[in-house]
């Protein structure tokens, strides 16, 4: 039986232009705690947990998680802007090891555990899959996304030559088709959505596996619904 893609999650310090933003990092750490508080994880072995440094690795290990790799040594370009070039760097490492991965941010609710239907769609067309948000500023949202080794070479190239804003979503926007919004093969569709406002909760249906949320407070409203 073919193994499922590895689900990858990473913790790294929020560093932009060489400056560490401690409050932003604390916010992400809090989201990490909430991820495990509000999600029922069926199999931790389906995850690979990565750390941007030894301190982040320790925080993951304090939750009883096995850290597969701590990226203490990275190119200066990544070190200077870990938010969010580190995510792109981690995903490249992961797909070169596992061939295909699903990146999952900490501010995500797993409403349904990924099954064959979900993974079959991820693998279809050989394309990455992203959450679709109409008129999104960066074309694609990387709260939850799937990719594979077919994209490894171009992911590494754009990271190497990129001189724009240090943002993983903009990196992806630079290598994806211009007409991506009309290309269904690049989207999760109803399988993964963003919930930025309470009104968005009405989008919840039985087809949804992942919800990328602005706040975990929405969990209680979703459960009542």
C-alpha positions as CSV (number, residue, x, y, z in Angstrom):
1,X,0.0,0.0,0.0
2,X,1.3,3.5,-0.9
3,X,2.2,5.5,2.1
4,X,0.3,8.7,2.8
5,X,2.1,12.0,2.3
6,X,3.8,13.2,5.4
7,X,2.1,16.1,7.3
8,X,4.7,18.6,8.2
9,X,4.6,21.2,10.9
10,X,7.4,23.6,12.0
11,X,8.2,26.0,14.8
12,X,10.7,28.8,14.2
13,X,11.4,32.2,15.6
14,X,9.7,35.2,14.0
15,X,12.8,37.0,12.6
16,X,12.5,39.7,9.9
17,X,15.4,41.7,8.5
18,X,17.6,40.3,11.3
19,X,15.2,41.4,14.1
20,X,13.6,38.9,16.4
21,X,9.9,39.8,17.2
22,X,9.4,38.0,20.5
23,X,5.7,38.7,20.8
24,X,5.0,37.3,17.4
25,X,6.9,34.2,18.3
26,X,5.0,33.8,21.6
27,X,1.8,34.0,19.6
28,X,2.8,31.1,17.4
29,X,3.9,29.1,20.4
30,X,0.5,29.7,21.9
31,X,-1.1,28.5,18.7
32,X,1.0,25.4,18.9
33,X,-0.5,24.6,22.3
34,X,-4.0,25.3,21.1
35,X,-3.5,23.1,18.1
36,X,-3.1,20.1,20.3
37,X,-5.7,21.3,22.7
38,X,-8.5,21.5,20.1
39,X,-7.5,18.8,17.6
40,X,-7.8,15.1,18.0
41,X,-4.7,13.6,16.4
42,X,-5.3,10.1,15.2
43,X,-1.7,9.2,14.4
44,X,1.3,11.4,15.4
45,X,3.5,9.1,13.2
46,X,1.9,10.8,10.1
47,X,3.5,14.1,11.1
48,X,7.1,15.3,10.8
49,X,7.8,18.1,13.4
50,X,10.6,20.5,12.4
51,X,12.3,23.2,14.4
52,X,14.0,26.4,13.2
53,X,16.5,26.3,16.1
54,X,17.4,24.4,19.3
55,X,15.1,26.5,21.5
56,X,12.1,25.8,19.2
57,X,13.0,22.1,19.2
58,X,12.9,22.1,23.0
59,X,9.4,23.7,23.0
60,X,8.2,20.9,20.7
61,X,9.9,18.2,22.7
62,X,8.3,19.6,25.9
63,X,5.0,18.6,24.3
64,X,6.2,15.1,23.9
65,X,6.8,15.5,20.2
66,X,9.8,14.0,18.4
67,X,11.6,16.6,16.5
68,X,12.9,15.2,13.2
69,X,15.3,18.0,12.5
70,X,16.4,21.3,14.0
71,X,17.6,23.8,11.4
72,X,20.3,25.6,13.5
73,X,22.6,25.9,10.5
74,X,20.8,27.6,7.5
75,X,22.0,30.1,4.9
76,X,22.2,33.7,6.1
77,X,19.3,34.7,3.8
78,X,17.1,32.3,5.7
79,X,18.5,33.1,9.2
80,X,17.9,36.9,8.6
81,X,14.3,36.3,7.6
82,X,13.0,33.2,9.2
83,X,9.5,34.6,9.0
84,X,8.6,33.1,6.6
85,X,11.4,31.9,4.4
86,X,12.0,29.2,7.0
87,X,8.7,27.5,6.1
88,X,9.7,27.4,2.4
89,X,13.1,26.0,3.4
90,X,11.6,23.4,5.6
91,X,9.1,22.2,3.0
92,X,11.9,21.8,0.4
93,X,13.8,19.7,2.9
94,X,10.7,17.6,3.7
95,X,9.7,16.9,0.1
96,X,13.2,15.8,-0.8
97,X,13.0,13.3,2.0
98,X,9.4,12.2,1.8
99,X,8.6,13.0,-1.9
100,X,5.3,14.6,-1.0
101,X,4.1,16.6,2.0
102,X,1.2,18.5,3.4
103,X,2.3,21.6,5.3
104,X,0.0,22.5,8.2
105,X,0.2,25.7,10.2
106,X,-0.5,25.7,13.9
107,X,-3.6,27.9,13.6
108,X,-5.5,25.0,12.0
109,X,-8.5,22.9,13.0
110,X,-8.6,19.3,11.7
111,X,-12.3,18.8,11.2
112,X,-11.9,15.4,9.5
113,X,-8.8,13.2,9.4
114,X,-7.3,13.0,5.9
115,X,-8.4,9.8,4.1
116,X,-8.0,8.3,0.6
117,X,-10.4,10.8,-1.0
118,X,-8.3,13.7,0.4
119,X,-4.9,12.3,-0.6
120,X,-6.1,11.2,-4.0
121,X,-7.1,14.8,-4.7
122,X,-3.8,16.1,-3.5
123,X,-2.0,13.8,-5.8
124,X,-4.1,14.6,-8.8
125,X,-2.6,16.5,-11.8
126,X,0.8,16.6,-10.1
127,X,0.1,20.2,-8.9
128,X,0.4,21.8,-5.5
129,X,-2.9,22.3,-3.7
130,X,-3.8,25.5,-1.8
131,X,-6.7,27.0,0.1
132,X,-8.6,29.3,-2.2
133,X,-9.5,32.8,-1.0
134,X,-11.1,35.1,-3.6
135,X,-9.0,38.1,-4.3
136,X,-6.3,37.0,-1.9
137,X,-3.4,39.5,-1.9
138,X,-0.7,36.8,-2.6
139,X,-2.7,34.6,-4.9
140,X,-2.4,31.6,-2.6
141,X,-2.6,31.0,1.1
142,X,0.0,28.7,2.7
143,X,-1.9,27.9,6.0
144,X,-2.4,24.3,4.6
145,X,-0.8,23.2,1.4
146,X,0.3,20.1,-0.5
147,X,3.4,19.8,-2.7
148,X,5.7,17.2,-4.1
149,X,9.2,16.7,-5.5
150,X,8.1,17.7,-9.0
151,X,8.3,21.2,-7.6
152,X,11.5,20.9,-5.6
153,X,13.8,22.3,-8.2
154,X,11.8,25.5,-8.9
155,X,11.1,26.0,-5.2
156,X,14.9,26.0,-4.5
157,X,15.6,28.2,-7.5
158,X,13.0,30.9,-6.5
159,X,14.3,30.9,-2.9
160,X,17.9,31.3,-4.1
161,X,17.2,34.3,-6.5
162,X,14.3,35.9,-4.5
163,X,15.0,39.5,-3.5
164,X,11.5,40.6,-2.7
165,X,9.5,40.7,0.5
166,X,10.5,37.6,2.6
167,X,7.2,35.8,2.4
168,X,6.5,32.1,1.5
169,X,3.2,33.0,-0.2
170,X,4.9,35.5,-2.5
171,X,7.6,32.9,-3.3
172,X,4.8,30.5,-4.5
173,X,3.0,33.3,-6.3
174,X,6.1,33.9,-8.4
175,X,6.3,30.3,-9.7
176,X,2.6,29.5,-10.2
177,X,0.6,30.1,-13.3
178,X,-0.8,33.6,-13.8
179,X,-4.3,32.2,-14.4
180,X,-4.2,30.0,-11.2
181,X,-7.4,31.4,-9.8
182,X,-9.2,29.7,-12.7
183,X,-7.3,26.5,-12.5
184,X,-9.2,24.1,-10.1
185,X,-6.3,21.6,-10.1
186,X,-4.4,23.9,-7.8
187,X,-7.0,24.2,-5.1
188,X,-8.4,22.1,-2.2
189,X,-11.9,23.4,-3.0
190,X,-14.2,22.5,-0.1
191,X,-11.6,20.2,1.5
192,X,-9.8,23.1,3.2
193,X,-10.9,26.6,3.9
194,X,-10.0,29.8,5.7
195,X,-12.2,31.1,8.5
196,X,-11.3,34.7,9.1
197,X,-14.6,35.9,10.5
198,X,-17.5,34.4,12.3
199,X,-19.7,34.6,9.2
200,X,-17.2,32.3,7.4
201,X,-18.2,29.5,9.8
202,X,-21.4,29.1,7.8
203,X,-19.1,27.6,5.1
204,X,-18.4,24.6,7.3
205,X,-19.7,21.3,5.8
206,X,-18.9,17.6,5.9
207,X,-16.5,17.9,3.0
208,X,-14.0,20.0,5.0
209,X,-10.9,18.4,6.4
210,X,-8.9,21.5,7.5
211,X,-10.0,25.0,8.6
212,X,-7.3,27.7,8.9
213,X,-8.7,29.9,11.6
214,X,-8.1,33.5,12.8
215,X,-8.8,32.4,16.3
216,X,-9.4,29.1,18.1
217,X,-12.4,30.7,19.8
218,X,-14.2,29.7,16.6
219,X,-13.8,26.1,17.7
220,X,-16.7,26.3,20.2
221,X,-19.0,27.9,17.6
222,X,-18.1,25.2,15.0
223,X,-18.8,22.4,17.5
224,X,-22.2,23.9,18.4
225,X,-23.1,24.0,14.8
